[in-house]
């Protein structure tokens, strides 16, 4: 059972779910490929290739854990965002306390449909969450609930 499902309030329903973008796997995958390329060269650089290979594998494992343990949802009562397994960061803001929601996308984010989301609450909270898939759809879901 997910963090969001375990922490729903009475009569609260999840209306929209989001997740991290698969772009979190790009850097470790490139590192892994670089390690394989260096290993293919043979010679004295094989040790560097092995180091790069293990670094790429560790990065892929870390990205996979981050991808699987990140949850974002809009319910009929709150906006819930949680990232992390051991070191957990979560933000739960009641919809009536949401002042605004910002989306930040660079050029790559626009092309591959990912970006950063920050929900600003009336108390001044401003916690950005990065590399969210389809951030504009998430913002629209929050805005629709605010208008309802």
C-alpha positions as CSV (number, residue, x, y, z in Angstrom):
1,X,0.0,0.0,0.0
2,X,1.3,3.4,-0.9
3,X,2.1,6.3,1.4
4,X,-0.8,8.3,0.0
5,X,-3.3,5.5,0.3
6,X,-2.3,4.8,3.9
7,X,-2.7,8.5,4.9
8,X,-6.0,9.4,3.3
9,X,-8.5,11.2,5.6
10,X,-12.1,10.1,6.1
11,X,-14.1,10.5,2.8
12,X,-10.9,11.7,1.0
13,X,-10.5,10.4,-2.6
14,X,-7.5,10.6,-4.9
15,X,-8.4,12.5,-8.0
16,X,-5.0,12.7,-9.7
17,X,-1.6,10.9,-9.3
18,X,1.7,11.8,-10.7
19,X,5.2,10.3,-10.6
20,X,8.8,11.1,-11.3
21,X,9.9,11.3,-14.9
22,X,12.0,8.5,-16.3
23,X,14.6,11.1,-17.0
24,X,16.1,10.3,-13.6
25,X,17.6,7.2,-15.3
26,X,19.4,9.1,-18.0
27,X,22.6,10.2,-16.1
28,X,23.3,6.8,-14.5
29,X,22.6,5.0,-17.8
30,X,25.1,7.2,-19.6
31,X,27.7,6.5,-16.9
32,X,27.1,2.8,-17.3
33,X,27.5,3.0,-21.1
34,X,30.7,5.0,-20.7
35,X,32.0,2.3,-18.3
36,X,31.2,-0.4,-20.9
37,X,32.9,1.6,-23.6
38,X,36.1,2.1,-21.5
39,X,36.1,-1.6,-20.7
40,X,36.0,-2.4,-24.4
41,X,39.2,-0.5,-24.9
42,X,41.2,-3.0,-22.9
43,X,44.6,-2.1,-21.6
44,X,45.5,0.0,-18.5
45,X,42.1,1.8,-18.5
46,X,40.1,-1.3,-17.7
47,X,40.2,-0.4,-14.0
48,X,38.6,3.0,-14.8
49,X,35.9,1.2,-16.9
50,X,35.1,-1.1,-13.9
51,X,34.8,1.9,-11.6
52,X,32.5,3.7,-14.0
53,X,30.5,0.6,-14.5
54,X,29.9,0.2,-10.7
55,X,29.2,3.9,-10.4
56,X,26.6,3.6,-13.1
57,X,25.0,0.6,-11.5
58,X,24.9,2.3,-8.1
59,X,23.3,5.4,-9.8
60,X,20.7,3.2,-11.5
61,X,19.8,1.5,-8.2
62,X,19.5,4.9,-6.5
63,X,17.4,6.3,-9.3
64,X,15.1,3.2,-9.3
65,X,14.5,3.6,-5.5
66,X,13.8,7.3,-5.9
67,X,11.5,6.6,-8.8
68,X,9.5,3.9,-6.9
69,X,9.3,5.8,-3.6
70,X,8.1,9.1,-4.9
71,X,4.4,9.8,-4.9
72,X,2.4,12.9,-5.8
73,X,-1.4,13.2,-5.6
74,X,-4.3,15.6,-5.7
75,X,-7.2,14.6,-3.6
76,X,-10.6,16.3,-3.0
77,X,-9.1,17.7,0.2
78,X,-5.3,18.0,-0.1
79,X,-2.2,18.1,-2.2
80,X,0.2,15.4,-1.1
81,X,3.8,15.0,-2.3
82,X,6.3,12.5,-0.9
83,X,9.8,11.7,-1.9
84,X,12.3,9.2,-0.4
85,X,12.6,5.9,1.3
86,X,14.9,6.3,4.3
87,X,15.1,10.1,4.2
88,X,11.6,11.1,3.5
89,X,10.4,14.5,2.5
90,X,6.7,15.0,2.4
91,X,4.3,18.0,1.9
92,X,0.6,17.8,2.6
93,X,-1.3,21.0,2.1
94,X,-5.0,21.4,2.6
95,X,-6.5,22.8,-0.6
96,X,-8.0,25.8,1.2
97,X,-4.4,26.8,2.2
98,X,-2.9,26.5,-1.3
99,X,-2.0,30.0,-2.5
100,X,-0.4,29.0,-5.8
101,X,1.4,26.2,-7.6
102,X,4.4,26.9,-9.8
103,X,5.8,24.8,-12.5
104,X,9.4,25.3,-13.7
105,X,10.5,23.6,-17.0
106,X,13.7,24.1,-18.9
107,X,14.1,23.3,-22.6
108,X,14.7,19.6,-22.0
109,X,11.7,19.6,-19.6
110,X,9.4,21.0,-22.2
111,X,10.6,18.5,-24.8
112,X,10.4,15.4,-22.5
113,X,7.5,16.7,-20.4
114,X,9.0,16.9,-17.0
115,X,9.6,19.8,-14.6
116,X,9.7,21.0,-11.0
117,X,6.5,21.7,-9.0
118,X,6.3,24.0,-6.0
119,X,3.1,24.3,-4.0
120,X,3.0,27.6,-2.1
121,X,0.8,27.6,1.0
122,X,-0.6,30.5,2.9
123,X,2.0,30.0,5.6
124,X,4.8,30.7,3.2
125,X,5.7,27.1,2.5
126,X,7.5,26.7,-0.8
127,X,8.9,23.2,-1.3
128,X,9.9,22.4,-4.8
129,X,9.9,18.8,-6.1
130,X,12.0,18.1,-9.2
131,X,11.7,15.9,-12.3
132,X,8.0,15.4,-12.0
133,X,6.4,13.8,-15.1
134,X,3.6,15.9,-16.8
135,X,3.8,18.8,-14.3
136,X,1.3,20.9,-16.2
137,X,-1.3,18.2,-15.8
138,X,-0.7,18.1,-12.1
139,X,-1.0,21.8,-11.8
140,X,-4.3,21.7,-13.7
141,X,-5.6,19.0,-11.3
142,X,-4.8,21.3,-8.4
143,X,-6.4,24.3,-10.0
144,X,-9.5,22.3,-10.9
145,X,-9.9,21.3,-7.2
146,X,-9.3,24.9,-6.1
147,X,-12.1,26.1,-8.4
148,X,-14.5,23.4,-7.3
